[in-house]
Amino acid sequence: MKEKKLAFRRAFMLLIDCATAIITSCLAIGIRFDFSVNNIPTTFIDSIWNFMPIGIITVFIIYYVFHLYHSMWQFVGLVELENIVMAGILVSVVQFIGFKILKYPIPRSYYILYGIFLIGITAMSRMAYRAIRLLLRRRREAQGENVMIIGAGEASNVIIKEMLNSHHLNKNVKCIIDDDSNKIGKYIHGIRVVGNRDTILLNAEKYGITEITIAMPSVPKTVIREIVTICKETNCKLKILPGIYQLVNGEVSTAKLRDVQVEDLLGRDPIKVDIDSIMGYVTNKVVMVTGGGGSIGSELSRQIAAHKPKKLIIVDIYENNAYDIQQELLHDFPALDLLVLIASVRNTKRMNKIFEEYHPDIVYHAAAHKHVPLMEVSPNEAVKNNVFGTLKVVQAADRYGVKKFVLISTDKAVNPTNIMGATKRICEMIIQTYNKRSKTDFVAVRFGNVLGSNGSVIPLFKKQILEGGPVTVTHPDIIRYFMTIPEAVSLVLQAGAYAKGGEIFVLDMGEPVKILDLANNLIRLSGYEPNEEIAVTFTGLRPGEKLYEELLMEEEGMQDTANSLIHIGKPIAMDDEKFLKQLDDLYDYVIEEPEDIRSHIAQIVDTYHYKKDND
């Protein structure tokens, strides 16, 4: 069908050019004699008609050589016009040579006039195609989205041009916003730059805007956040062009636009780590990722796979997640030596067998129970999996000569009020204790909430909005530190590069974010008004939950690293022998499924404060 349509269009263009050649010849000889047909010598008329078939074929051939039958004339520009001029001049030269060789008499001015008219009529015929499309587009404007573009740079130029010319995009660009005062009042493809960000609300109402596109790929996240905050008040749909790299790579198009996401509102630029410069330590190494099917573990596996390890071993107890990451990596990295094992980190013999057989050089330990409310209901499972799962993997790493061991920890380990955080604090203590008595470099990486991970608040909010609400927030004042999965993984990988043993690496995550603000922002970005169309309700703090999280305990202090956004908590002095004895007692106690495991945990983690049943 497409081939037939293209053939029809080219045949139509050939007919147009045939008529153009005939009309051009008539105009050239006619203007020479002031359009007085009786004054034109018959020898000149005979010369023109005798040469006409050759002239038409010449036009076809030269126009084909100059791609005048291949260009997309809805996007006609200077390059196409330049080709028309060059082709017209060459056709005139061929006319001159042809008439001389065949000894057809013709006035000398004919060649110049022929070339001028040929170039002019050909250009007008091509431009007419664009004009007709523009006319049809304006007739469709009544049904289309009225769009405001924010940003008057090169990205906007490309996006506006595509919106104006596309058959498939029913969008009408009404105005442009830019903070550069030198651009205000100027035009891009006929669309006026009407003002700066302070006029967004005014112009949205003035032009009946229903959709706003943010096309500023090079500005900091803080600026994007400020722009989005203003745009939210318009109740318009928001789209955004993600990054400058797409502009550099020539990938800017409306297909690259995405909905504005909550990540755009966090108020800081993404943490940037030069992964390529630090990932040499995994190349040609056997690398193991426990919990490799989870949100963090799977992203770790992707990043590691891209840097050519000798072998990548993924260990996970959940077969569906393990299968998904296995298939993804096999597709994306066909040369990767990948081994996916279903195993529990709580199984001592299974862990020892894996380490004995494959001798990993580097281990990233991401396997853990992480859901705070679920672990509050099943605290013994948190202890078995987090504490003793970690201990067994650490012991296997020590026994079989692992070079680097990186534990994935959490800010909830600082002054914990829930069993999950308390168990992760014990994991950090295990790491620091074994680092003193092992040749393995044991380190921990501590960070806050991860946007988009399994069980995080954003997917829950999106689901609640889709269902019509209400959106549930535990407390109006609850705040959290947030980071994206790639940021979290970049920190973990950098920790592996920096590791000397015993460190707890901490990311400077910027200012904490109010969960209520996230909920309200997400509701607005979904096209609704909070508490009018989608209700926000408060459910109360869940067991073990606190209003804010901390990244460091006071006694840990802070050390800088080569990356100004990554810091190291100084190890806290502790009685290692006492701690190891407490672990033995805890193991004997937890397998009996006690009712009061929290009191035993509090004896080990003196910063753990929990609500007792009689409180």
N, C-alpha and C positions, 0 to 999 in steps of 0.2 A: 504493500500500500504506500509506504514511504517512498519507494523507488519510482512508482507511477507519479506521485505528487511532484517529486523532484524533476522527473523527465518533462512533465507538463510545464513546470515553471521555466525550465531552460528553453523549451520550444517556444514559449511565449516571449522570452527575452530575445530569441533569435528573430522572431517576427518583428519585434520592436526595433531591433538594430537594422533589419532589412529596410523597414520603413524609414528609419533615421538616415540611412545611406542615400536613399532616393530623394527624401526631402532636402537633405543637405546639399546634394548636387544641384537641385532645382533652385534653392535659395542662393547658392554661390554664383551661379550664372545669371540668375534673375537680378540680384542686387548690382551686379556689374553693369547691367543695361537698364537700371532704374525700373525693373519689373515691367519693361515694355517688351512684350513677347514679339511684336512685329519687328523690333530693332535687333533681335538676336539672330545672327547669321545661322542659316540652316546647317552649315558645316560644324559649328560649335555644338548644336543640338545633336547632330548625328554622332559626334565624337563622344559626347556624354552617354548616350544610350548604347553605343557600341561597347564602351568600356564598363557599363553598369554591372554586368554579371561578374566581371573580374573585380570590380570595386567592392561589391557586396561580399564575395568570398574572401577578399583581403581583410575586410572589417571583421568577419567571423574568426579568421585565423589569428589575427593580431590581438583581438579582444580575448580570445581563448588563452593565448600566451601570457597576457597580462592579468589573467585570473578574473576577468570581468564576468564570467559565468559561474564562478565558484564562491564569490564573496556573499556574506549574509547582509543584504542591503538594508535590513532594519537597523544594523549597527554601522552604517556608512560613516566614514570619517576621513581624515586627511590622507591616509594611506590609499584608500580607494580613489579619492579624487586625483591624487598624484598619478595613479595608474591610468586613469581616464585621459589625463593630459598627455602622458607619454605615449599611450596607444594612439590618440588622435594625431599627434605630430608624426608618428611613424606611418600611419595610414596615408597622410598627406604626402609624405616623401615617396611612398610606393606609387601613389597616384601620379606624381611628377615623373618618376622614372618610367612608369608604364605608358603614359601618354607620349613621352619622347621616343621610346623604343618603337611603339606602334605608329608613330608619326601622325597622331591625332591632333589637329589644331585646336587650341584652347587658349584663352587669355591668361597671362601670367598671374593676374590677381585672383584667378579662380582657385589656385592651390591654397593661398593664404585664407581666403574666405571659406573654402571647404573645410579646412582644419579648424577654424574658429567655430563654425556652426556645428561641426561634428562633435567637438568637445562639449560645447554648451548643451546641445540637445541630449547627448548621452548622459551627461551629469544630471540634467533635469529629469530624465526618465528614471534614473536610479533613485534620485531624491524623492520622486513622486511616490515610490513604493513606501518609503518611510513616512511620508506625509499622510498617506492613506491609512497606514497602521495607527498613526497618532490620532487621526480623526476617529477611527473606530474605537481606540482606547478611551477617548473622551466621552464617547457615547455610552461606554460601560461604567463610567465613574459613579453613577448614581447607586450602583449595587456594590461597589468595592469598599474596602477598608480605607479610611482616611489616615494616612501615616505621617507622623512627625519623626524626622531623623535628627538625632543629637550627635553633633560632630560634623565639621565641614572639611574633612581631610580626604585623603586618597581612598580610604575604605568607603566613605560615604559616596564618593564619586562613582565607584564601581557598583555599589548596591543600588543607588538611585537609578543609574543607567539600566541595570537589569530590571528593576521594577517598572520603569517607563516602557521598556520594549518587549517584555515577556507577554506571550499569549496566556500563560498559565497562572500568572500572579495577578489576582484581582485586587491590586493595591494602588491607591492614589496618593502620591507623595505631595503633601500640601505645604510643608514648611520645613526649615532647617534651623536648628539651635546650635550656637557655638559661642564660647566665652571670649574668643578673640575679637576685640572691637574692630579690628581692621577688616574682618570678614563680614560683619553685619551690614546688610544692604546689598551684598554681592549675590550672584546667582550661580547655581550649579545645575546644568541641564535645564535652565529655565525655572528652577525652584529657588525661592528667595531665602537667604539667611535672615530670619526675622528678629533675632535677639539672643541674649545670653540665657543661662539657666534660670535666672530670676523671672523670666517671662514664659517659662514652660506652662504654668497653669493658665495664664492669660491666653496664650496662643492655642493651647489645647481646646479651650472653650470657643475661641474665635473661629477656628478652622474645623470644628466638629471632629476632633481627632479621636479615633477608636483604638489605634495601635501606635506605640512608640518604639522605635528601633535605636538602640544605643550602639553607635559605630565609632568607638574610640578605643581601638585595640591596644594602644601604647600607653594609656594613662594608668596611674596607680590604682589599686583596689580602693583606696580611701576616697578617691574622686568618684569612682563608680558608685560607691556606697552613698555618697552625698547626692548624686544624680538620681539614683534609684529611690532614695527617700523622698525626693520631690515628686518623682513620677508616680509614686504610689498614691498620692493624693488625687490624681486625675481619674483613677479607676480604669485606665486604659490597659490593654494587654501590653506586656513588655517583652521585647526581644533584644538580644545582645550578641555582638560579634565577639567571640571569646578572647582571641589573643593576637598580638602583633606578628607572631610567626606565620600566621595565615596570610597576612599582608605581604610579608617578605617572600613567601613561597608562591605568591600569586594565587592563593586559594580563596580569596575573598569572593563570596557570592551569597545570595539569599539562602542557599542550602546550608551555609555555615552558621546562620543565625540560630540561636537557641533561646528557649525561655529563660528569663532571669531566674537564677536559683538562689537559695538561701546563702550559699557560699559567697555570693557577690555582696552580701550585707555584713560580713564579719568584720569589715573595717580594717583589714591589714592585707598586705601583699602576701602571696604564697611564699612559704619558706623555699628558698632555692639552694639546692646542693648540686655541685658539679659531680654528679654520680660517676661519669666516665673517668674522672681523675682519681677517684678513690676506690673504684671497684676492681682495680688490678689484683687485689688480694684474694678475690674469689676465682680468678681465671686459672684454669687447670687444677682447681681444687675440688675435692669431694665435699659437697655442701648439703647439709640436712636441714629441713624446715619441719618442725613439729607443729601440728595444727595447720598444716599447709593448705587445707581446703577452706579455711575461714577468711574473713575479710582482709585482715593484715597478712596472714600466712600466704594467701594466694597472690597478693600484690608483691610480697617479698619474692615469691617464686618467679614471678614474671620478670622482675628486675634482675634477679640473679641469672635467670636463663639467658637474658640478653647479653651477658658478659662472659659467656663461654666457660662455664665450670667444667671440670673433668667429668663430674657426675652430679646430678641433682636428685636428692632423695626426699620425697614428700611423705610424711607420716601423718595419718589422720585416722580417727576412729569412725568418722561419719563417711560412709562410702559414697553417698551422692555428691557431696562437695569434692571429695577426692577424685571422683570420676570426671566431674566438670572441669577442674583445673588440669587434669591429665590430658583430656581431649583438646583443650585450648592450647596447651604448651606443645603438644605433638603437632598441631596444625601450624602454629606460629614459629616454632623452632624445630624443624624436621631433623636437624643434625644433632639435637640435644640428646645426651645420654641420660634419660629420665627413668627413675624408678619410683613408683607409687606403692606404698605399703599401708595396708589397713592394720592398725595396731593401737593399743592403749598405752599411754605413758605410765599408767599405774601397774603395768605388767613387768615386773623386774626381769624375768627370764627373757621375755620378748625383746625388751630394750637391750639387754646385754648381748643377745644373739645378733641383733641388727648392727650394733656398734662393732662387735667382734668380726662380723663378716665384711662390712663395708668400710670400716675405719674412716669416718668423716673427719675432715680437717676443720670444718667450721660448722657450728650448730646454731640455728636461730630457734629459740624455744617460744613458740606462740600458742601452744596448746594450753587451754585453761577454761574453766567455767567463769564467765564474766558478768552474767546478768544479776545485778544486785538483789532485786526482789525475790527471784527464784532461789538464790543461794541463802537468803534469810530464812526461807521455808525449809531448805534442805542443807543446813550448815555442815553436816558430816560429809556430804559429797563434795562441798567446796574444799574441805581439808584434805580429803583423800586425793582429789584430782589436782588441785593447785599446789598444795604443799608437798605431798608425797609423790605425785607425778613428776614435779620438778626435781625433787630430791633424787629420784631414781634415774632420771635423765642426766642430772649433774654427776652422779656417781659413775654412770657408764662413760660419760665424757672424760672424767678423770682417769678411770681405769684403762681406757683404750686410747689415750693420748691425743684427744682433740686439742687443736691449737687455740681456737677462739670459741667462746660460748656466750651468746647474747640472749639475755632474758627480756621478754616483753613484759613490762610492768605498767603501772597505772598511777595517776595522781590520787586515786582513792586509797593508796597504801600509806598516805601521809595522814597521821592522826586519824586512823580509820574509825568509822562509826558503824560499819557493816562487816559481815564476815568475809565477803569477797575481798574487800580492801585489806583486812587483817591478814588473810592468807597470802595475798600478794606481798605484803610487807615481810612475812616470814620467808617467802621466796627470795626477796632481796637479801635478807640476812643469810640464807643458805649460800647465795652467790658470793657474798663477801667473806663468809667463813671458809668456803672451799677454795677461794682464790689464794688464801694464805698458805694452804697446804698442798697445792697442786701446781703442776707445770702448765696447766691450762689457764688462759686468760679469761676469767669470768667477769662479765659486766652486765649491768641492767640498763634498760631504757625506759624512762618514765614519761608518759604524756597523758593528755586529757581525753575528752570525748572525741570520737572519730565520726565525722559526718558521713552518712551513707552506709555505715557498717551494719551488719546484722544486729537487729535489736536496738539501733539508735533511735533517737526521738524523731528525726525528720521523716523517715518512712512511716512511722506511726501517725504523725500529724497529717501527712499526705493521704493516708488511708481514711482517716477520720473526716477530712475535708471532702473526699470523694463520696463518702457515705452521707454527706449533708450535715456533719457535726453531731454532737459538740466536739470541739478540740479540747482535750484534757491536759491541764497543767497542774502539777502537784502543789505549787505555791507561787503567789504573785511575785515574790522576791528572789526566787531561786535563780542562781547564776552558775554557768559552767564555762570552762575553757574548751574551745573547739579547734579541731584541725581536720584537714582532709586526709583521706587514706594515702595519697602519694606523699604528703608531707610527713605523715607518721613513718612511712616506710623509708623515706630519705634519711630521717633521723636515725632509724635503726641501722641502716647500712653505714651511715657515717660513724656511728658508735663503734661498729666493727673495725673501721679503719683507725679510729683514735685509740682503741682499747689497749691499755697496758695491764689491766687487771684490777678488779675491785671497785671500779667506778660505777656510780649511778648517774647516767646522762639525763639531763633535763632540758626540754625545749622552752625557749622564751616564746610563749604563745600569744603575746599581746594582751589586750584587755579582755576580761571575761565577758560573756554575752548573757543577757537576761533571757531565760527561756520563754517568758511571756512575750517579749519583743519578737523572738523567732516565730512564735505561733501566730502573732498578729501579722507579721510581715508575710508569712507563707500564705495566710488566708487572703491578704490583699493581692499578692502575686498570682493567686489562683482566680482572681476576678470577683472576689466577694468582700463584703464589709464586715469586720469583726463585730460580734455581738448584735448585728442587725440581720445579716443573712446566715452567718455561721457563728454559733455561740461558742464562747470560751468559758470553760468551767474549771474550778479548782477542786482537786480531789484530796488534798492534804499530803504531807510528806509520807512516803512509803517507809516501811521498816528499814532502818539502817541508812536512810538517806539524809544528807545534810544540805543546808542552803548553799554552801559554796565548797569548792575543792581547793586544796593547796598542792603546790608542786614540790615544796621542800619543807622538811621539818626544821625548826629554828636552829637546832644544834648542828645541822648538816653544813650550814654555810654555803658558799658558792665559789666555784673556780671557773675561769673563762677557758675557752678552747680557741682553736684557730677560726672557728665559725662563731661570730659574735652572737648568734641566736641559739647556740648550744652551750650549756653549762654543765659542770660536774659537781655533784653533791659530795662533800668530803665524807669518808666512811665514819660511822659512829662507833666509838669504842664499845666492845661487848666481850663478855666472857664466853669464848668459843666452846670450851668443854661443857660448861653449864648448858649452853644452847643446844649442843648435840644430844646431851642427856635428856633435855626437855623434849626434843624431837622423838627420841626413842619412847619416852613415856606417852607422848601424844599419839604415836602410832598404835601402841598397845591399847590405848583408851578409845580411839575413834573406831576401831574395828568392832568394838562392842556395841556400837550404835547408841551412845549415851544421849541423854536429854539435855545436858548442860555443857556442851563442848565449848561454848563461848567463854566460860570462866577459865577453862584451861588455856585457851588462846590468849586471854588477857594476861595470864601469868608470863607468857612468852613475849608478847607485844605490849609493853607497858603504856604505849600511846593509844591503845585500842579502848574506846569508851562506847559501850553499847547500852541500850535500854533494857533493864532487867524486867522480868514479868511483873514484879510487884512495884515497879516504879510508877 
